[in-house]
Amino acid sequence: MKNDTRTNTLTASGPETHTLLKTLPSMGSVFLNAFLKGLFRPGCLKEGIRITRHRLQLKNFLSDARQIEAYCRVCGFSTDQRTTIPVSYFQCLFVGLLGKFIASHHFPVTPLGLIHTHQSFERFRPVATNEPLDLDCTLSHMARTPKGVESHFLLSASVRDETVWKGVSVFLTKKRGKQKNRSVKTDPVLLPEKERIHVSADTGRRYARVSGDYNPHHLYPVLARLFGFKRAIAHGMWSLGRVMASFEKEFSPADRHLRVDTAFKRPVFMPATLSLGFQPTESTPPVQQRIQFELRDARTRVPHLKGTISTVEPGE
């Protein structure tokens, strides 16, 4: 195990083990197992803890074209003659694998209360809905931070040994105990608004049905209050999917090599009206075009999502 004392980062090391799945995990059993295991695990990285190298894999997975179409409708993608997988949909394929991983003994902290704080991914080429995929999920490293423990997962999707999509998901396990209230500061310079987006009260439930992410605080206000939220909150990946749908309509990048990097900021309490802003920024080869975007509350201007979308020269 490597332990970087400067950054307090623990990197997975040692002999790598593998678990080969036959099907996507049942989300009901994943959530039940995560809940039961989470009751007995610490919320911090104990001194001397070791993180072992482990890989979860699922071979020859064929996406459900009807599920993809339903995802497109929920997130706002065009469904007309669609034959490729939306770039943000790949993350949905890993919901079960991530859930199974964090419930396993290879994840040393509680899986309860994980907060998705950052997401990046890269799609190297368009992927047809009828192409069988090999899915791969591993825990890269964990870090102690002032806010709690960050866990960094590496995800990849391949077609016949060709990596077609890869991503990094970062989750935060917040420190237990009362946290200091921080004032929310809005940025002095806002990106030009391009679109107003209405988020209905049932968006969390509709997205759960197409993604498999049934975390209770996304579903109903009464369940959200059990987790400390005043109302149900939208999935961060729904927000990013909605941004990608607008980007696809505006810039038509369906056949391009794409890179996306996103930070999730404040939660979106449903219902809501959001403001999507974006503008091109300076880019250098191999990046052909770089778009900066942000998703804010239309009234208060509080940020919910910030990031960049880049198109890359072929072969890079």
N, C-alpha and C positions, 0 to 999 in steps of 0.2 A: 504493500500500500504506500502510495506517495502522499506525503503530507506537506504542503507548501505553507510554512508558518507565516509568510508575508501576507498571503491572501486568505489563509485559513481554508484552503481548498483540499478536499480529499478526493483523489482520483482512483477509480476502480482499477485493480491490478490483480496479478496472480493468474493461475491457469483459468482459461475461459470455459464455462459450462454452457450447454445449450438445452433449450426446451423446444421441441418441435410440436406445434399444435396441429390438430387435424381440421379444426373448424374455428371460426371466430368464437371467442368465449361468450357464454350466456350472460347478458348484462345483469339479470336478476341475481345470479349466483356471485358475480363479481362484486356487486354492491354489498350483498350480505356478508361475503367473506371479508371485504375491506372494512366494513363496520365492526365486525367481531374482532378482527386482528387489531384494528386501530385503538380499541379500548385498552389494550395491554402494551402498547408501544409508546416510547417517549416522544415528546415533541421537539427534541433537540438531538444533536449528534454528541453522544457521550465520548469522553476522553478515551483514546485507545481503540475506538471503533474501527472496524475494517470494512471496506466496500469491495466485494468480490465482483469479478467480471462475469456477467451472465447475459445471454442473448435469447430473446424470445423470437421464434420464427413461425411463419405460416406460409406454406408453399401452395402454388397454383390456385390462388384465390381469384374467383371470377366475380366481378362487381355485378350488382343487381341493377339493370338498366332502369327499371321502374323506380327503384329507390333513388337513383341519381336524378331522375326526372322530378321526383317529389322534392328532393333537395334543391334543385334549381328553382322550383316554384317558391319555396320558403325563403330563399336567399335573393331572389330576383334575377337569376340568370335566364337568358333566353333558352327556351326548350325547342325551338323550331329546328327540326332536322339535326338535332344534336347527336353526335356519334363519339364525342370525346369526354373524358372525365374532367370536370372543373378543377382547377389547380388547388383550390382550398378544400375540395371534397376528400382528398387523400387523407387529411387529418382525421376525418370521421372513421376511416378504416382502422385507425390505431387506438380508438377509444377503448375497445375491449382489451387490446394487448397492454396498453398502459395501465388499465385497471387491474389486470391480472398480475402485472409486474409489481405494482405498489402494494398489493396484498400478499406478495410472496416474502419469504425470509430474506431475499436479496435486497429488500428495501428496508433500511434500519430505523426509520421514523414512522410515526403514525400516518396512515393515508387519509385520516379524517381532516377536513378543513383545508385541503390543498387549494392554493390560489394560482390560477394560470396567469403568469405575469409577462411572459414574452414568447413570441412564436416567430420563427424564421423558416422559410422553405425555398427550395429551388426545383423548378421543373425543367428538365433538359430537353424534352420534346413532347408534343401532344401524345396522349395515351388513349387509345380507343377503348370504349366500354367493354368490348369483347376480348381484350387481351388479358390472359391470366397473369396475376401478379404474385411475386414473392415478397412478403412483408417481414421486416426486421426491426426489432426494438431492443435497445440496450440503454443502461444507465451509464453515462459517461463520467460524471463527477458530481459531488455535492460540496456546498460551501456554507460556512457559517457567516452570516451577515448581521448587521445591527437590527434588521427586521425579523430575522429568523433563519431558517435553513433553505437554501436554494438547491433544487434538484434539476440536473440537466440531462434530458433524454435525447438520444440520437435515433432517428427514424429513417427508414429507407424503403422504397418500393422498386422492384426490379422486374424486368421482362427478359427471360432467358439470359440471365447474368448481366444484363445491361441496366445500370441504374438510371431510372427515368424520373425519379422524384426522391428528394431527401429533405429532412427537416430537423429542427432542434426545438424541443418544447421545454420551457423552464417553468417550474412550479415553486411556490413559496409555502413553507410551513411556518406560520407566524409564531413568534415567541408567545408563550403563555403568560397570562397576567394582563393587567390593565395597560393599554398603550396610550401614549400621549396623543391628544387630539392635535391634528395638524391642520392649519388653515389651508384652504384650497386656493391656489393662486392661478389666475388665468394669464396666459401669455400676452405680452403687449402687442405682438404682431400676429394676426390671424391669416391663415391661407384664404384665398378667394373662395367664397362659397359657390359650389357647383350644383348642389342638390339638397332638397329637404326630404328627410326620410321619416315616415311615421312608423313607430314600433307599437303594435297592438298588444293588448294585455295577454294574449294567448301565444305570443311569439315563442316563448320558452318551451311551451308544450309542443308546438308544431315542430320546432327545431329538434327537440328530444326524440320525436318519432322518426326523423330522418337521419339523425346522427348516432343515436344510441346513448347519448349523454343525458341520463335522467337524474342528475344531481337535484335534490329536492328544492334548493333555493332558487331554481330556475322555473319552477312549475306553478306554485300557488302562493299567494301572500301569507297564508297561515303557516305554510312550511318554511317560507323564507324568514319569518319572524323567529322561528326556532333557532336559526343560525345567525341572528343578530341583524337582519336586514328589515327595513321598514316595509318593503314590497318585494315581489319577485324580481329578479334581475335577469337580463338577457345574457345568453352565452357569449363570451368573448369571441368565440370562433364563428358565431352567427354574425356578429358585427363585422368581423374581417371578411367573411363570405359575402356580406352585402356590399362591402367596399369593392371586393374583387369583381362582383357582378357589374357594378357601375363602371369600373375600369375597363372591363371587357367590352362593354357597349361603346365606351368613349374612344378607346384606342385600338380595338380589334387585335389583341395580342394572341389569338387562339393558337397560332402556329409558331410562336416564338419561344425561345429560351428565356425563362423568367426567374427572377430572384425577388423574394418578398421578405421584409424585416419589419416586425411590429412589436410595439410595447403596449400592453393593456394598462390603462390608467384607472379612472374612476368607473364604478359599475353603472350600467344603464338600468334605471328603475322603470319597469313597464306599468302603464303605457308611457310613451315618450315621443318627442319630436326631435330629431337630430339634424345637424348641419354637417354635410360632407364637403370638405374643402380640399383641393389639390392643385398643384402647379408643378411644371417641369423645373428641374434644377440642373446645375452643371454636371456633366458626365464626361468621363474619359474612357477610351478603349480599355478592355473589351465591352464596356457598357455602352449600348447604343442610345438609350433613353432612360432617364431617371426621374421618377415622379414622387414628390413628397406629398403625403396625405395626412389628414386628421379628421376625426369624427368627434363632434362636440354637441353638447346640449344646445338646442337652437335658441333658448332663452337666456340661460346663465352663462353660456360659452365655456362651461367646464369641460375639459378634454376627457374623452372616453378611450380613444385609440389614436396612436400616432405611428407613422412608419414611412417606409419607402417601397416603391415597386420599380424594378429595373428590368429592361430588356437587354439581352446579352448577345453578342455576336455568335453565330453558329460555330460549334466546335470548341468553345471556351468552357 
